[in-house]
């Protein structure tokens, strides 16, 4: 069996979203918050647009604790998550993926993600993307032809590939680990994402067990943690995309 995974720097980002430090010994799984599509909030702090890093969010947690006149060290994680949702502090799917990939490009390419992707914008739109790059990285940007190619053979999937569900809300997850048997066939895929679901669920880890290697991806066994009764394969037919940045080398 062979196991391929994203670099440890990327996995650390995922772990940090899973265990945001709210207080000494108190950790909170990051909830979901989607980047505002229009209005004044769209131009606020990146961290309040569903795009912040784990460190950004933890910094805001210190501020929110004071604003709420609360003591997070004496509160349960679910209570703190409720406050985060009320204050619109969380991460959306593309913001989460961008932060994970940023750790990849800084390690492998010696550049931040936003300097390596094509925003496919002109004029004033291009300027906004340069001024506030992470605010403007959405799923459509990540998978456009200038940044990625579609992978049709699921046996070719590698860590870093994106699973995209283009439904009512464009959604994607990032593949973190791929396990293959001695014949080089995929046995199991691990992925991570930030998902809305019913109650702004947030960060979840998932697995796809290849119970039928001759069938398509939806025919495999999907599971997620925490188990909320929902998994992303319920969103429809997924497509797999590979970003060109996965081929870059440290300069």
C-alpha distance (Angstrom), angle and dihedral (degrees) to the residues before:
residue distance angle dihedral
X1 . . .
X2 3.80 . .
X3 3.80 126.0 .
X4 3.81 124.1 -158.4
X5 3.82 120.6 -172.3
X6 3.76 140.5 172.9
X7 3.81 114.1 -95.8
X8 3.80 115.8 -78.3
X9 3.82 89.9 -110.2
X10 3.82 89.1 63.6
X11 3.79 94.2 44.7
X12 3.81 89.0 50.4
X13 3.81 90.1 57.7
X14 3.82 90.1 53.4
X15 3.81 91.2 47.2
X16 3.80 90.2 50.1
X17 3.81 92.1 54.1
X18 3.79 88.2 48.6
X19 3.80 91.7 51.3
X20 3.79 109.5 32.1
X21 3.79 109.1 177.7
X22 3.80 107.0 -121.8
X23 3.81 94.8 167.0
X24 3.78 138.9 -20.5
X25 3.80 104.8 -50.6
X26 3.83 93.0 -3.2
X27 3.80 117.9 109.4
X28 3.79 129.4 -179.4
X29 3.80 131.4 -162.2
X30 3.79 107.6 -126.6
X31 3.83 114.5 -107.3
X32 3.79 125.3 -140.5
X33 3.76 123.9 -93.5
X34 3.78 123.2 167.8
X35 3.77 122.8 -138.5
X36 3.83 109.3 -104.0
X37 3.79 109.7 -107.0
X38 3.79 96.7 -150.1
X39 3.79 144.6 -5.5
X40 3.78 133.5 55.0
X41 3.83 94.5 -47.1
X42 3.81 91.0 63.2
X43 3.81 88.6 68.6
X44 3.80 96.4 46.9
X45 3.79 127.1 100.1
X46 3.80 114.5 -40.5
X47 3.79 89.7 -125.8
X48 3.83 89.5 61.1
X49 3.79 91.6 49.2
X50 3.80 95.9 66.4
X51 3.81 91.3 -100.3
X52 3.81 106.4 94.9
X53 3.79 127.3 124.0
X54 3.82 119.9 -117.5
X55 3.80 88.7 -102.5
X56 3.82 91.3 51.6
X57 3.79 91.0 51.1
X58 3.79 93.6 47.2
X59 3.82 89.6 52.0
X60 3.80 90.2 53.1
X61 3.82 90.2 48.0
X62 3.82 88.6 62.6
X63 3.80 89.6 53.5
X64 3.81 94.3 44.5
X65 3.79 90.9 50.8
X66 3.81 89.2 59.7
X67 3.82 93.8 42.8
X68 3.79 90.1 52.1
X69 3.80 91.7 45.4
X70 3.79 85.4 -129.8
X71 3.78 136.8 142.8
X72 3.80 106.7 -138.1
X73 3.81 90.8 -171.5
X74 3.83 87.7 69.1
X75 3.81 96.9 43.5
X76 3.78 134.3 86.7
X77 3.80 119.9 -112.2
X78 3.81 92.2 -114.8
X79 3.81 90.5 54.2
X80 3.79 91.0 52.2
X81 3.81 90.4 47.1
X82 3.81 89.1 54.5
X83 3.80 89.7 54.1
X84 3.81 90.3 49.0
X85 3.80 90.2 52.5
X86 3.79 91.3 48.9
X87 3.80 90.4 50.0
X88 3.85 91.7 46.1
X89 3.78 93.7 -118.4
X90 3.77 115.9 147.6
X91 3.80 145.0 86.1
X92 3.80 132.1 -87.5
X93 3.81 125.7 -147.0
X94 3.81 98.6 -97.4
X95 3.81 92.6 41.0
X96 3.80 89.4 52.8
X97 3.81 92.9 48.2
X98 3.80 92.1 46.2
X99 3.81 91.9 54.1
X100 3.82 91.5 49.0
X101 3.80 91.8 48.2
X102 3.80 91.0 45.5
X103 3.80 88.0 61.4
X104 3.82 87.5 51.1
X105 3.81 96.6 50.7
X106 3.80 94.3 43.6
X107 3.82 88.7 54.1
X108 3.80 101.1 37.7
X109 3.82 102.7 27.1
X110 3.83 102.0 26.2
X111 3.83 89.3 -128.6
X112 3.81 135.7 94.0
X113 3.79 116.5 -103.5
X114 3.80 95.9 -110.7
X115 3.82 91.1 61.7
X116 3.79 91.9 56.2
X117 3.80 103.7 47.0
X118 3.78 132.2 77.7
X119 3.80 113.4 -122.5
X120 3.82 91.3 -166.9
X121 3.80 91.3 -141.6
X122 3.79 132.8 126.8
X123 3.79 136.5 -161.1
X124 3.78 117.0 -1.7
X125 3.82 90.9 -5.7
X126 3.81 90.2 61.0
X127 3.81 90.2 50.0
X128 3.82 92.1 52.0
X129 3.81 89.8 50.8
X130 3.79 90.5 53.1
X131 3.80 92.9 46.5
X132 3.82 95.8 46.0
X133 3.81 105.3 15.9
X134 3.79 101.1 164.7
X135 3.80 91.9 49.0
X136 3.80 88.3 59.4
X137 3.81 99.4 45.2
X138 3.80 105.1 104.5
X139 3.80 132.1 157.7
X140 3.80 92.3 -92.8
X141 3.81 90.4 55.0
X142 3.81 93.3 48.2
X143 3.82 94.3 52.3
X144 3.80 101.0 37.3
X145 3.80 116.4 122.2
X146 3.77 92.5 -101.8
X147 3.81 91.3 59.5
X148 3.81 108.6 28.5
X149 3.78 148.0 13.9
X150 3.78 128.0 -138.5
X151 3.82 116.6 -110.3
X152 3.81 112.4 -145.3
X153 3.81 100.2 178.3
X154 3.80 108.0 71.5
X155 3.80 90.3 -160.2
X156 3.81 87.1 67.5
X157 3.83 93.6 60.7
X158 3.81 115.4 128.8
X159 3.82 135.0 -179.9
X160 3.80 111.1 -74.9
X161 3.81 94.5 36.7
X162 3.80 115.8 127.8
X163 3.81 126.4 -127.4
X164 3.80 105.9 -148.8
X165 3.79 128.5 -164.6
X166 3.81 109.9 -171.9
X167 3.79 99.4 -161.9
X168 3.80 131.8 127.0
X169 3.80 89.2 -47.3
X170 3.81 112.7 31.2
X171 3.80 104.8 -119.7
X172 3.79 136.4 -178.0
X173 3.79 140.2 176.5
X174 3.79 128.2 -159.5
X175 3.80 122.5 -127.2
X176 3.79 110.1 -128.1
X177 3.82 105.0 176.7
X178 3.80 137.4 15.1
X179 3.82 123.3 -162.5
X180 3.82 118.7 -160.2
X181 3.79 131.0 -172.2
X182 3.80 125.6 -128.5
X183 3.82 89.4 -84.1
X184 3.83 89.6 57.1
X185 3.80 92.2 -111.7
X186 3.79 117.6 139.6
X187 3.80 113.4 -103.8
X188 3.80 100.2 172.0
X189 3.79 140.2 5.1
X190 3.81 125.6 -158.7
X191 3.79 120.5 -157.5
X192 3.79 140.1 171.1
X193 3.79 134.5 -155.0
X194 3.80 145.9 153.4
X195 3.78 111.3 -114.9
X196 3.80 136.9 -172.1
X197 3.83 101.6 -148.3
X198 3.81 113.0 152.2
X199 3.81 101.5 -45.3
X200 3.81 105.7 27.1
X201 3.79 88.6 -88.9
X202 3.80 96.6 -172.5
X203 3.78 127.4 -172.9
X204 3.80 116.4 27.5
X205 3.79 134.0 166.6
X206 3.78 120.3 -143.4
X207 3.78 142.4 -171.7
X208 3.79 133.3 -154.8
X209 3.81 113.2 -157.2
X210 3.80 111.6 -158.9
X211 3.79 98.2 -134.3
X212 3.81 90.2 159.1
X213 3.82 111.5 29.5
X214 3.81 91.9 -175.4
X215 3.83 93.1 57.8
X216 3.81 130.3 77.5
X217 3.80 125.0 -89.2
X218 3.80 95.4 -94.7
X219 3.81 90.3 56.5
X220 3.79 92.0 63.5
X221 3.82 125.9 88.8
X222 3.82 113.1 -88.0
X223 3.81 123.1 -165.2
X224 3.80 133.2 169.0
X225 3.79 138.9 -163.6
X226 2.93 123.3 -108.9
X227 3.78 91.2 37.9
X228 3.80 104.6 -132.8
X229 3.79 95.3 160.1
X230 3.81 89.8 -100.8
X231 3.80 132.6 95.0
X232 3.79 127.4 179.2
X233 3.81 94.8 -114.6
X234 3.82 85.9 77.3
X235 3.82 88.5 71.5
X236 3.79 94.5 76.4
X237 3.80 136.4 -99.9
X238 3.82 112.7 -8.3
X239 3.77 127.1 -143.7
X240 3.80 124.6 -153.1
X241 3.79 121.4 -135.9
X242 3.80 130.7 -174.1
X243 3.78 117.8 -154.8
X244 3.79 117.1 -136.5
X245 3.80 89.8 -130.5
X246 3.81 89.3 73.3
X247 3.80 86.6 74.7
X248 3.80 95.7 53.9
X249 3.79 122.8 111.1
X250 3.80 131.4 -149.5
X251 3.79 108.4 -88.0
